[in-house]
């Protein structure tokens, strides 16, 4: 029996010792085990024992053990039955009688769950003495990461002890305490690299020392992450201004109990310096000074830090073990069993003084609730199932839903955990999170970015799940690659672009969760969206050159896209298919930014100075203490603008000049004058209008010239032209772009763009109607008006995906537009179906279909494949591929293999159709349908695709 005399009771009557059974090296008892006592004596004797066991709540339990015969220097184990099994701390009073002599002693033990199956990832421990007993105590609550100070003389022994207990180690390098950090780092990395998960470097604000130490660690080849330790935001600001960010990718804030605002300030400074999504850690005691109950305060702080964006909270291991077990052990044990693999979703509003944080679990949600003072709250659990409610220790509480499905619980300083599946819990929390992100965005970028995105963000903040939610969602997604482009083109400073990109991404992720509740399926199949995200990844990988520093932004973005794609696939397995589609779309639009990130300057070589504005308090943040100096307003970033503060507004459905003028707080007459309009002018959806600052000078319209004194006789009127042929229109199908449509109707690309008032960078939407013929002779005097987009349905459809970025199209020759050319491409090293299709501006699915390629096909170097494109685009590829002129092929009719005496018909794919359902519908064999259209049984069809069917 180890340490029993110190654990429970001291020596009794000079001859008998009482403690816990030796299978527990520490005084805790697992909830599914009985309490077993061990008695030892230095002589043969007989003893009787009476126990009074006091749980934290309820009356004490008194148990009289039978008379026990003890042998000299032997051990007697005695199970104690009928004790409470609830988790918690127990106080024991023991009365032992031997030969008429009575001795009374007292002690404590803890009843807990067995260690959780997975380690707790939201917390790690630190302390001066990480001995075996301390590590055992931490293991029992699921903490398997320990921070050790490298300045200790016995650092290697402590590292070895931690490794033997299967702990991962964080190495703290306080450069003010180390005389030769380089030699020590090299030594530790060579011996323990596999056990080290992070190096935390405290340079005390000296960027030179930070850089030297980071370089030394990297030269050792140890790939553990590097984090910079800072006591406050000002120290981090100084380090980032010296471009120290490219040497580390994580930050550790030294604070016992930081506020949400402190963590947000750290994150915003990092983003202003140009780094998105650093890992942030909090390190300190883990509880505020003077906390009445350190255990419950620690659980609260870990939950709050995770919600604020801190990945882990480092706490003092003395809270759990300080030569003896401490009460916080039971709190952390309960946290370890409820707080596994969670991700913050948002907070619920359950009343003043109540904190209610919602996290996503593996297949459901977890709600953590507490309040400073005890009060009843109603949890909206309508539509939920598998509801479980536990106290902080993980003891189950009774679940009694009300008539309307609400659950009444008592919120108190000790958090309670509520978990379940389904219902509106996550959606409500995500709506609140979306509102918060929208409010932050408007506050931070109110005078920086254009009015269009601000208008969308304002609409989202007003109603995250309104009737235009899907349109707003895709508008936000389109902003991501555009902001990326503007940053790398020099149109936006990175101190504006990166925080804006990060904030839009956070807002979009919250809205993706809201989409699940709206229950409006996406038109695009999930696998198609995932495939497009992978295509953009492939294009980046095959086109990337240079060093890792040159590609640091692109490589980070590539990993972020991969993470989002994995998350979307995981969501699909948990039956959250709509949210999975939304996250996949977010991944795709982030992937579109890879085209621009591939040309980003390395941060370490970027000539742009790092200008970090004072970060304003977030809306809703606690007010500053009386007498404190408020932070300065953010410095207005330098914006490249030929006309300062001039805005371009794109007309939306239902807008008129007066509505737009009111939106920008300018006069309607000024708006008309700036854009050479009259009060009778009709605006078109998508038309761009110039908005100048209020009070800007208005250029007066030229006065009409007076008629000449003598008017020459008017020439005789020409006879009226024949009635102009009605203009032809085309409804855009999936995968079509201007080049494909122009080739299909045998018109030049330049004319097609001119007739529709498009530019070469236009993105077409599925279902949009475009002009494909010139006006008649009677109308030839003036250009054709812009094509009117298809009217928006009640449930707005998401924008059609554009093909992967292709080389700039040369100005086509009108005479060549009547032909389609088959190019023969010879595969080079690094080519993929996606990269080849993108190179020639061909739709990927069309390329695969034409060449009979499966989705996972691997290309062999030297093999030849066909690429079909309009002849007017073939000139730029002359000499790079073999070309042969061919007439434009009918859709899906590459090789029919049709039997004689049959009639051909064209089938347009509708929603939910597959090769099997189409062949069954037309009464033909599936194998014939596949052969006629060069498909296979695993081919994915898209709405609007056309395929041939032959029947007798």
DASULPE-V965268 format. One line per field, one symbol per residue. ss: DSSP state (A for helix, B for strand, O for the rest). phi: phi as a letter, one per 20 degrees, with the letter a starting at -180 (. if undefined). A space follows every 10 residues. Layout:
ss->???
phi->???
//
This chain:
ss->OOOAAAAOOO OBOOOBBBBB OOOOOOOBBB OOOOBBBBBB BOOOBBBBBB BBBBOOOOOO BBBBOOOBBB OBOOBBBBBB OOOOOOOBBB BBBBBBBBOO BBBBBBBBBB BBOOOOOOOO OOBBBBOOOO OAAAAAAAAO OOOOBBBBBO OOOOAAAAAA AAAAOOOBBB BBBBOOOOOO AAAAAAAAAA AAAAABBBBB BBOOOOAAAA AAAAAAAAAO OOOOBBBBBB OOAAAAAAAA AOOAAAOOOB BBBBOOOOOA AAAAAAAAAA AAOOOOOOBB BBBOOOOOOO OOOAAAAAAA AAAAAAAAOO OBBBBBAAAO BOOOBOOAAA AAAAAAAAOO OOBBBBBOOO OOOBBBBBBB OOOOBBBBBB BOOOBBBBBO OOOBBBBBBB OOOOOBOOOO BOOOOOBBBB BOOOOBBBBB BBOOAAAAAA AAAAAAAAAA AAAAAOOOOO AAAAAAAAAA AAOOOOOOAA AAAAAAAAAA AAAAAAAAOO OOOAAAAAAA AAAAAAAAAA AAAAAAAAOO OOOOOAAAAA AAAAAAAAAA AAAOOOOOOO OAAAAAAAAA AAAAAAAAAA AAAOOOAAAA AAAAAAAAAA AAOAAAAOOO OOOOOOOOOO OOOOOOOOOO OOOOOOOOOO OOOOOOOOOO OOOOOOBBBB OOOOOOAAAA AAAAOOOAAA AAAAOOOOOO OOOOOOOBBB BOOOOOOOOO OOOOOOOOOO OOOOOOOOOO OOOOOOOOBB BOOOOOOAAA AAAAOOOOAA AAAAAOOOOO OOOOOOOOBB BOOOOOAAAO OOOOOOOOOO OOOOOOOOOO OOOOOOOOOO OOOAAAOOOB BBBBBBOOOO OOAAAAAAAA OOOAAAAAAA AOOOOOOOOO OOOBBBBBBB AAAAAAABOO BBBBBBOOOO OOOOOOOOOO OOBBBBBBOO OOOOAAAAAA AAOOOAAAAA AAOOOOOOOO OOOOOBBBBB BO
phi->.emffefdcf gdlmcddcae fffdfcfccf fedffcecdc bebfaccdcd ddddffcoef ddcdefgded egldccecfd emegdffqec ddddcddcln edcdccacbc dcffgffdff eebbdbrfce efffffffff dnecccecef fffdgfffff ffffemeecd eedeffddfc ffffgfffff ecgfeedadd ddelnefffg ffffffffff nfegfdcdec eaffffgfff felfffeccb cdeeafbfeg fffffgffff fffoddmfed cdcrfobfgm ffcgfffffg fffffffeoe fbdecffffd bcnbfdgfgf ffffffeddd lecfdrdedd ofnddcddce dgcbccddcb bfcfbecdef dgmeclfccc efenefdfdc fffenfdecd ebgffddcca cmmdgfffff ffffffffff ffffcfddef ffffffffff ffbfcffeff ffffffffff ffffffffen ecfffdffgf ffffffffff ffffggffld gffffgffff ffgfffffff ffdfcnefff dffffffgff ffffffffff fffemdfffg ffffffffff ffffgeffdf fggfdffffe ddffefffgn fgffgfnfef ffffffffcf bgcgmfcdde fdfnecgfff fffelcffff gffgdlddfe fdedfnfece ddggnffdff fffffffffc dfgfffffff ffgffgfecc efdfnecgff ffffelcfff fgfffdlddf efdedgnfec ecbfffffdf fcfffffeff gffgdfefff fefggdfgef ffeffefedd deeddefdfn fcgfffgfge meffffffff dmeefdfdee fnfdcecdbf ffdfgfdfne bedcfbffef gmdfbfmfff mddecddefd gnecgfffff femdfgffgf ffdldcfefd ecgnfdcecd cf
//
